[in-house]
């Protein structure tokens, strides 16, 4: 029965783990498979979709890329995801495989559960959930606590909750996984990689397969064809927030804020990026991504920041009639001072 259904792969992972790069590589090496891609962005700037539409892969045309920008896909399943899937399945030329990239702040569990909806379950199965991990960030202690200190504090005060929303989200995405990809391993040494392996393993009682990668380079044969049927095992992968949903509490990611910054041309991108590192560190920006207009250059400059680590490269040509400009989406915790961050980024130009 599973072979008669269209397989769907859910790709999740925290902000900046490398999901879009992984998918871009997948589309360019799909081996003739026709892939439909559903992207759930956090924020109002469709950067990921724009990057993937420009990759030129025959396996996935622009018509096969669908963006959901109305919020967290785990909270808008009925409003957004189910209708999108239904329209996709009504197409005359149905895809060979569906790939869903969740927002870096989304929970995969409610999304996987949606594949049990009657109109979806008879036609599609979850081939597997893939969680991408930023190995360099984990090695640097982004999600590693002093567990002994936390336990001691809990003994002193049972009413204290020392688990941050970020740590819960990280654990939830690992708990949902059928395959964990430790990405960006080229940025750490062997000792650091072992730390990452131990930390990731300690965050979930399940023991999914774990592989290493750099630059999101993983063979399509590894990513597609896991054959798990994850929707039938969703009861064993409950998340922190899913349990809150069951108790009638709302989960709307109000612990995070995002906003779009629009700027003029960036005359000296190298200097701008260097100053941007200071802005990110000072204001504890979790993620920044977008495009910059560099005068005299026919290509857009793609800029992606995870913490103070910033990657940039000239990605594609500005198309005729396209409005050249610089636009970034900024993501941080809810107490981030938006006005101050906007002013600091503008001053960095």
BELZIGI-V868055 format. One record per residue. SS is DSSP state (hx for helix, st for strand, lp for the rest). PHI is phi in radians with two decimals (* if undefined). Layout:
ss=<SS;SS>
phi=<PHI;PHI>
//
This chain:
ss=<lp;hx;hx;hx;lp;st;st;st;st;st;st;st;st;lp;lp;lp;lp;lp;hx;hx;hx;hx;hx;hx;hx;hx;hx;hx;lp;lp;lp;lp;lp;lp;st;st;st;st;st;st;lp;lp;lp;lp;lp;lp;hx;hx;hx;hx;hx;hx;hx;lp;lp;lp;lp;lp;lp;lp;lp;hx;hx;hx;st;st;st;st;lp;lp;lp;lp;lp;lp;lp;lp;hx;hx;hx;hx;hx;hx;hx;hx;hx;hx;hx;hx;hx;lp;lp;lp;lp;lp;lp;lp;st;st;st;st;st;lp;lp;lp;lp;lp;lp;hx;hx;hx;hx;hx;hx;hx;hx;hx;lp;hx;hx;hx;hx;lp;lp;st;st;st;st;st;st;st;st;st;st;st;hx;hx;hx;hx;hx;lp;lp;lp;lp;lp;lp;lp;hx;hx;hx;hx;hx;hx;hx;hx;hx;hx;lp;lp;lp;lp;lp;lp;lp;lp;hx;hx;hx;hx;hx;hx;hx;hx;hx;hx;hx;lp;lp;lp;st;st;st;st;st;lp;hx;hx;hx;lp;lp;hx;hx;hx;hx;hx;hx;hx;hx;hx;hx;hx;hx;hx;lp;lp;lp;lp;lp;lp;st;st;st;st;lp;lp;lp;lp;lp;lp;lp;hx;hx;hx;hx;lp;lp;lp;lp;lp;lp;hx;hx;hx;hx;hx;hx;hx;lp;lp;lp;hx;hx;hx;hx;hx;hx;hx;lp;lp;lp;lp;lp;lp;lp;lp;lp;st;st;st;st;st;st;st;st;lp;lp;lp;lp;lp;hx;hx;hx;hx;hx;hx;hx;hx;hx;hx;hx;hx;hx;hx;hx;lp;lp;lp;st;st;st;st;st;st;lp;lp;lp;lp;lp;lp;st;st;st;st;st;st;st;st;lp;lp;st;st;st;st;st;st;st;st;st;lp;lp;lp;lp;lp;lp;lp;lp;st;st;st;st;st;st;st;st;lp;lp;lp;lp;hx;hx;hx;hx;hx;hx;hx;hx;hx;hx;lp;lp>
phi=<*;-1.05;-1.21;-1.47;-1.63;-1.34;-1.33;-2.18;-1.94;-1.72;-1.95;-2.22;2.61;-1.20;-0.85;1.35;-1.23;1.98;-1.09;-1.14;-1.11;-1.02;-1.20;-1.03;-1.10;-1.08;-1.11;-1.39;-2.36;-1.47;1.11;1.57;-1.23;-1.57;-1.98;-1.73;-2.12;-1.97;-2.05;-1.95;-1.53;-1.86;1.89;-1.77;-1.90;-1.36;-1.18;-1.07;-1.09;-1.13;-1.11;-1.26;-1.16;-1.62;-1.45;1.23;-1.45;-1.18;-1.18;-2.54;-1.36;-1.04;-1.18;-1.58;-1.86;-2.06;-1.88;-1.96;-2.06;-1.60;2.25;-1.15;-1.09;-1.27;-1.88;-2.18;-1.00;-1.19;-1.36;-2.04;-1.21;-1.06;-1.05;-1.11;-1.10;-1.07;-1.13;-1.12;-1.33;-1.45;-1.14;-1.15;-1.75;-1.31;-1.25;-1.37;-2.68;-1.98;-2.04;-2.07;-1.73;-1.42;-1.05;-1.13;-1.97;-1.62;-1.71;-1.30;-1.05;-1.10;-1.15;-1.08;-1.06;-1.14;-1.25;-1.61;-1.10;-0.92;-1.26;-1.77;-1.04;-1.32;-2.12;-2.38;-2.26;-1.40;-1.08;2.97;-1.86;-1.95;-1.87;-1.71;-2.02;-1.40;-1.06;-1.13;-1.15;-1.16;-1.10;-1.44;1.56;-1.07;-2.19;-1.78;-1.61;-1.56;-1.06;-1.10;-1.13;-1.09;-1.07;-1.11;-1.15;-1.16;-1.10;-1.26;-2.53;-1.19;-1.48;-1.42;-2.05;-1.74;-1.68;-1.43;-0.97;-1.14;-1.17;-1.10;-1.10;-1.03;-1.14;-1.09;-1.21;-1.25;-1.10;-1.39;-1.31;-1.73;-2.52;-1.87;-1.85;-1.46;-1.54;1.10;-1.21;-1.24;-1.63;-2.35;-1.63;-1.08;-1.12;-1.12;-1.13;-1.16;-1.05;-1.11;-1.01;-1.15;-1.14;-1.11;-1.08;-1.31;-1.58;-2.56;-1.36;-1.33;-2.18;-1.21;-1.08;-2.33;-2.23;-1.84;-2.70;-2.33;1.00;1.13;-1.59;-2.34;-1.03;-1.01;-1.11;-1.40;-1.32;-1.88;1.81;-1.19;1.14;-1.42;1.21;-1.03;-1.06;-1.47;-2.09;-1.11;-1.11;-1.62;-2.29;-1.14;-1.73;-0.98;-1.28;-1.12;-1.13;-1.16;-1.00;-1.11;-1.55;1.53;-1.49;-1.58;-2.25;-2.21;1.02;-1.25;-1.41;-2.14;-2.19;-2.48;-2.69;-1.85;-1.93;-1.96;-2.28;-1.46;-1.17;-1.87;-1.23;-2.18;-1.08;-1.10;-1.18;-1.06;-1.13;-1.09;-1.22;-1.10;-1.02;-1.16;-1.09;-1.10;-1.17;-1.15;-1.83;0.93;-1.29;-1.36;-2.68;-2.43;-2.66;2.86;-2.23;-2.21;-1.68;-1.86;-0.96;1.46;-1.82;-1.37;-1.88;-1.35;-1.66;-1.47;-2.18;-2.36;-2.14;-2.13;1.08;-1.54;-1.54;-2.12;-1.92;-2.60;-2.83;-1.33;-1.74;-2.76;-1.28;-1.13;-1.45;-1.00;1.49;-1.29;-1.37;-1.21;3.12;-2.01;-2.44;-2.24;-1.76;-2.01;-2.19;-2.70;-1.25;-1.11;-1.58;-1.09;-1.46;-1.03;-1.07;-1.18;-1.16;-1.02;-1.13;-1.19;-1.16;-1.07;-1.25;-1.38;-1.19>
//
